[in-house]
């Protein structure tokens, strides 16, 4: 009797898991009469690198089905944005993909500039490109470094994290903060690169390639690493497109979609770089694509720094770009503009804009509807993590738990971006 | 040397000339859409910032997106994003859904909108066409209470399950509207 009860209970759990499994017809590997284990992966498991939960049904070491639960750090950014002037939304974007905040910041600034019709001078565009590519490198270093940790190799992680630290120091020199950068403004950058910043950037550009080569030497042809990652968590290009994948995860499947090339923004058309693609879309391909992208980003930074044009670092848009602080103290007009901007008393034009940038994880889109007021009427963020993480249960079914963790870390799911 | 440069320039010129007839303009997309689905299907056609935007009805939206997903001329095979919206003053058309489609081959985007009454917020699901629609629709349900008919698992995604309202609707202000400590004679909030 008791045994039957337990079995019935198990049946119910399986049925429920299947019902809840987002309608995907996940094949059950085994007969229902076998005993399954329910395993909570998360919400605060160190291997998930963020706050989200997966309720896994395990048959021994194999995953039978997974039900992700998200929203643990939902902060209602889209609602908050409806009450804030445009410049106050920038700090919200920081907190989405906090591994590459400058990309989010500048994507948002470009969206507003598109709405306002502000043209940003070439120098500011190049400065933005430099910072965005640094952010991309930092983002990919985190992802690949931690992928190494999850396979049991701690060394590479420590090597590249030192370089990530140096990138943060460059951020600090450029905007004053490190993680949540709030970098730049609508209309350009808030200040020019200082000599120290340029110096740090040049030193880093000299240093980093050697570290990166060493990192690649540790992993790329490492037998253990290859055995752990090849054919793990693969997805086909058709499925990936159907799931709305973008960024390195899509490119690992062999689709060369990159917003920087497809719809160039911020003068990306000036630079010579390649889009690395993979073939199988598995964990190893995702790892290789990210590494290759780091090299391409380095190329872009070198070109941008070499050809950094002279000129102003912000647009001439007094209604939206804060005047210099010194002028605010002495100059009546500057004081008025400063006051109006800070108090959010400047109305934006009516319109709707969709602008997307290539974020660390894929197409980061901003859909802004303005009704002519001081705040957006509606702001929707297309968060690449949120969109591709829903493929995770399908990708891990049939794998062992340790492979599922590698799949998760190679997809680079950032909880902040997932939950907004 | 000079010859090769001229040749390549000429080659480029012909390439551009050859490319042009195939380049999809918004006018071409619109005429193709109207050919496929009838002219009455699309109202309020606009091009804000170059992105073709059209309003259609909830009866037609599933058919349109499903047809486009396998259509071979426009190749609108990628659902970029979708989101809900609430216009409380539009009587009978309060809620809306906005879909962004992208043709990765032709590199053109299309924005489709539907509007429907808040008393009857039922629209067809797109989960049978795009797997990616699953969570986006759950998000729209969570935020706006839009019911997606045929969705396999329409539960809240970002907010807690026992929440009894849909927070992105305009009737829920972010700050308490009765507060007076923040009202200001000149910069009223």
Interface residues (C-beta under 8 A of the other chain):
Chain A: X19 X20 X21 X22 X23 X24 X70 X71 X74 X76 X78 X79 X80 X82 X83 X114 X115 X239 X241 X242 X243 X244 X255 X257 X262 X263 X343 X345 X351 X352 X353 X354 X356 X363 X365 X367 X369 X378 X380 X382 X386 X387 X389 X390 X391 X419 X420
Chain B: X48 X49 X51 X53 X77 X78 X79 X80 X81 X83 X85 X98 X100 X104 X107 X109 X111 X127 X130 X131 X132 X134 X135 X136 X139 X143 X151 X152 X153 X156 X157 X158 X159 X160 X167 X168 X173 X174 X175 X187
